[in-house]
Amino acid sequence: MKELALVTGGGGGIGAAICRALAPEYRLLVAGRNAARLQAVAEEVGATPLELDVTDSRRSQKVAAEHDIRCLIAGAGFGRSGPVGAADAIASLRSHLETNFIGAVRLVELLVPRWKESGGGRVVFIASSAALDGYPYVSAYAASKHALLGYARSAAKELARHRIAIQILCPHYVDTPMTAASVARICETTGRTEAEARASLAQKNPGGRLITPREVAEATLELLRSPRTGVVLELVGGDSIEREPGLSLD
């Protein structure tokens, strides 16, 4: 029987693409907060929809206890811009950390005890280039992704002997609804056209173009198949860059 994989943020652009890529090899739980989008993705790929807000600790505990999850793709997250020193800066930081960091890590902490007993498991954190670098006006988002990378590095080294793989994927700007929201903000604040705003974001990617959700999905599958742990893979809008090769699980 195929192993069961949980994809959080599965109703979004990247999450849906990941589900499509994984469906031939895994049974899937497609998790997220938007029931209609989850149902649409689940019907498309033959998965089970699962309403889950990763900031809800009790719901996360219930999901981990009731399903024999062997792989976790932690894709749920959000990003909101704001200047350092804004009135809501601390509230924004807490919100980003609660979703992007604690929400992802909580599931790992819940699954690891079972995985230690059963001989292994796999995690791919969908992070961001903001885990590798800082950018103006997204300090809270970058902090949450830096935290995720630090956790992944340490957990990978600690859990390798249990054959538990912890990988992290760091894409630059991806052509998703989140990027579309950024485009809208750029248009509103600068007066640029949508095409000009999109081009400006694409130029910020080292590869000179926006990354497609399918590229993120294919990289996720590559990391799940890897015989190593602790791999840090950067997607730049061209050939991927293995920033850290990780350790062998053998």
C-alpha positions as CSV (number, residue, x, y, z in Angstrom):
1,M,0.0,0.0,0.0
2,K,1.2,3.5,-0.7
3,E,2.4,5.6,2.2
4,L,0.1,8.4,3.5
5,A,1.4,12.0,3.0
6,L,-0.1,15.1,4.6
7,V,0.1,18.3,2.6
8,T,-0.7,21.4,4.6
9,G,-1.7,24.5,2.6
10,G,-2.9,22.0,0.1
11,G,-5.7,24.2,-1.3
12,G,-3.3,26.9,-2.5
13,G,-1.4,27.2,-5.7
14,I,1.8,25.6,-4.5
15,G,0.0,23.1,-2.4
16,A,-2.3,22.0,-5.2
17,A,0.7,21.5,-7.5
18,I,2.5,19.4,-4.8
19,C,-0.6,17.2,-4.5
20,R,-0.7,16.6,-8.3
21,A,3.0,15.7,-8.2
22,L,2.7,13.3,-5.3
23,A,-0.6,11.6,-6.2
24,P,0.9,8.8,-8.3
25,E,3.2,7.8,-5.4
26,Y,1.3,8.5,-2.2
27,R,-2.1,8.4,-0.6
28,L,-2.8,12.1,0.2
29,L,-4.4,14.1,2.9
30,V,-5.0,17.6,1.5
31,A,-5.2,20.0,4.4
32,G,-6.1,23.6,4.7
33,R,-8.7,26.1,5.9
34,N,-10.7,26.7,2.7
35,A,-13.1,23.7,2.4
36,A,-14.2,24.5,-1.2
37,R,-10.6,24.7,-2.5
38,L,-9.6,21.5,-0.6
39,Q,-12.5,19.6,-2.0
40,A,-11.6,20.7,-5.6
41,V,-8.0,19.6,-5.2
42,A,-9.0,16.3,-3.5
43,E,-11.4,15.4,-6.3
44,E,-8.8,16.2,-8.9
45,V,-6.1,14.0,-7.5
46,G,-8.1,11.4,-5.6
47,A,-7.1,12.6,-2.1
48,T,-8.9,13.1,1.2
49,P,-9.7,16.7,2.1
50,L,-9.0,17.7,5.7
51,E,-9.9,21.0,7.2
52,L,-6.9,22.0,9.4
53,D,-5.7,25.3,10.7
54,V,-2.1,24.6,11.7
55,T,-2.3,27.2,14.5
56,D,-5.0,25.0,16.2
57,S,-3.0,22.7,18.5
58,R,-5.9,20.5,19.5
59,R,-6.9,19.9,15.9
60,S,-3.3,19.2,14.9
61,Q,-3.0,16.6,17.7
62,K,-6.2,14.9,16.5
63,V,-5.0,14.7,12.9
64,A,-1.6,13.3,14.0
65,A,-3.3,10.7,16.2
66,E,-5.9,9.5,13.8
67,H,-3.9,9.1,10.6
68,D,-0.8,7.0,9.9
69,I,1.1,9.8,8.3
70,R,4.5,8.8,6.9
71,C,5.4,12.0,5.0
72,L,4.6,15.6,5.9
73,I,4.8,18.5,3.4
74,A,4.5,21.6,5.5
75,G,3.3,24.2,3.1
76,A,0.8,26.2,5.1
77,G,1.9,29.8,5.6
78,F,1.4,33.4,4.8
79,G,3.3,36.7,4.4
80,R,2.3,40.2,5.1
81,S,4.5,43.3,4.6
82,G,5.1,46.1,7.1
83,P,7.8,48.4,8.3
84,V,10.0,47.8,11.3
85,G,8.6,50.0,14.1
86,A,5.0,49.8,13.0
87,A,2.3,49.9,15.7
88,D,1.3,46.3,15.0
89,A,4.9,45.0,14.5
90,I,4.9,42.6,17.5
91,A,1.5,41.3,16.7
92,S,2.6,40.6,13.1
93,L,5.7,38.8,14.3
94,R,3.6,36.6,16.6
95,S,1.2,35.8,13.8
96,H,3.9,34.9,11.3
97,L,5.7,32.7,13.8
98,E,2.5,31.0,15.0
99,T,1.6,30.0,11.4
100,N,4.9,29.7,9.4
101,F,7.1,28.3,12.2
102,I,5.2,26.8,15.1
103,G,2.3,25.5,13.0
104,A,4.7,23.5,10.8
105,V,7.0,22.4,13.6
106,R,4.1,21.3,15.9
107,L,3.1,18.6,13.4
108,V,6.7,17.3,13.2
109,E,6.9,17.1,17.0
110,L,3.6,15.2,17.1
111,L,4.7,12.7,14.4
112,V,8.3,12.0,15.4
113,P,7.6,9.7,18.4
114,R,5.7,7.3,16.2
115,W,8.3,7.6,13.4
116,K,11.1,6.6,15.8
117,E,9.2,3.5,16.7
118,S,8.2,2.6,13.1
119,G,11.5,3.1,11.4
120,G,11.4,6.5,9.8
121,G,9.4,9.3,8.2
122,R,9.9,12.3,5.9
123,V,9.3,16.0,6.1
124,V,9.7,18.7,3.5
125,F,9.3,22.3,4.8
126,I,8.2,24.7,2.1
127,A,10.1,27.8,3.3
128,S,11.3,30.7,1.1
129,S,14.4,32.5,0.0
130,A,13.5,34.7,3.0
131,A,14.9,31.9,5.1
132,L,18.3,32.5,3.5
133,D,18.3,36.3,3.3
134,G,16.5,39.4,4.6
135,Y,14.3,41.7,2.6
136,P,12.9,45.2,3.5
137,Y,9.4,45.4,4.9
138,V,9.0,41.6,5.6
139,S,11.0,41.3,8.8
140,A,8.3,39.2,10.5
141,Y,8.0,36.8,7.5
142,A,11.7,36.5,7.2
143,A,12.1,35.8,10.9
144,S,9.5,33.0,10.8
145,K,11.3,31.4,7.8
146,H,14.8,31.8,9.3
147,A,13.4,30.0,12.4
148,L,12.1,27.2,10.3
149,L,15.5,26.7,8.6
150,G,17.3,26.7,12.0
151,Y,14.9,24.1,13.3
152,A,15.3,21.9,10.2
153,R,19.1,22.0,10.3
154,S,19.1,20.9,14.0
155,A,16.3,18.3,13.7
156,A,17.9,16.7,10.6
157,K,21.2,16.1,12.5
158,E,19.4,14.8,15.6
159,L,16.9,12.5,13.8
160,A,19.1,11.0,11.0
161,R,19.9,7.9,13.1
162,H,16.2,7.2,13.2
163,R,15.9,7.5,9.4
164,I,13.8,10.5,9.7
165,A,14.5,12.9,6.9
166,I,14.0,16.7,7.4
167,Q,14.4,18.7,4.2
168,I,13.8,22.4,3.4
169,L,12.9,24.0,0.2
170,C,13.6,27.7,-0.4
171,P,11.9,29.2,-3.5
172,H,12.3,32.8,-4.5
173,Y,9.1,34.5,-5.9
174,V,6.6,31.9,-7.2
175,D,3.7,32.7,-9.5
176,T,0.9,32.3,-6.9
177,P,-2.0,34.3,-5.5
178,M,0.4,35.5,-2.7
179,T,2.6,37.0,-5.4
180,A,-0.4,38.4,-7.1
181,A,-1.2,40.3,-3.9
182,S,2.3,41.7,-3.8
183,V,1.8,42.8,-7.4
184,A,-1.4,44.6,-6.5
185,R,0.3,46.4,-3.6
186,I,3.1,47.5,-5.9
187,C,0.6,48.8,-8.4
188,E,-1.3,50.7,-5.7
189,T,1.8,52.3,-4.1
190,T,3.9,53.0,-7.2
191,G,1.5,53.5,-10.0
192,R,3.1,50.8,-12.1
193,T,1.1,48.6,-14.4
194,E,0.5,45.0,-13.4
195,A,2.9,43.8,-16.1
196,E,5.6,46.2,-14.8
197,A,5.1,45.1,-11.3
198,R,5.3,41.4,-12.2
199,A,8.4,42.0,-14.2
200,S,10.0,43.8,-11.2
201,L,9.4,40.8,-9.0
202,A,10.7,38.4,-11.7
203,Q,13.9,40.4,-12.0
204,K,14.5,40.0,-8.3
205,N,14.8,36.2,-8.8
206,P,18.3,35.2,-9.6
207,G,17.0,33.3,-12.7
208,G,15.2,36.4,-14.0
209,R,11.7,34.9,-14.0
210,L,9.0,33.8,-11.6
211,I,9.0,30.2,-10.5
212,T,6.0,28.1,-11.3
213,P,4.1,26.1,-8.7
214,R,4.9,22.9,-10.7
215,E,8.7,23.6,-10.3
216,V,8.2,23.7,-6.5
217,A,6.2,20.5,-6.6
218,E,8.8,18.7,-8.6
219,A,11.5,19.8,-6.2
220,T,9.4,18.6,-3.3
221,L,9.1,15.2,-4.9
222,E,12.9,15.2,-5.5
223,L,13.5,15.9,-1.8
224,L,11.1,13.2,-0.7
225,R,13.0,10.7,-2.8
226,S,16.4,11.8,-1.6
227,P,18.5,9.3,0.4
228,R,19.8,12.2,2.5
229,T,18.5,14.5,5.2
230,G,19.1,18.2,6.0
231,V,19.1,19.1,2.3
232,V,18.5,22.9,1.7
233,L,17.4,23.4,-1.8
234,E,17.0,26.9,-3.3
235,L,14.8,27.6,-6.3
236,V,15.9,30.7,-8.2
237,G,13.8,30.6,-11.5
238,G,16.2,28.4,-13.3
239,D,18.4,25.5,-12.2
240,S,17.9,24.7,-8.5
241,I,20.8,25.3,-6.1
242,E,21.7,22.8,-3.4
243,R,22.7,25.2,-0.7
244,E,23.4,22.5,1.9
245,P,23.9,18.8,0.8
246,G,22.8,17.3,4.2
247,L,23.7,13.9,5.6
248,S,23.3,10.4,4.4
249,L,20.4,8.4,5.9
250,D,22.3,5.1,5.2
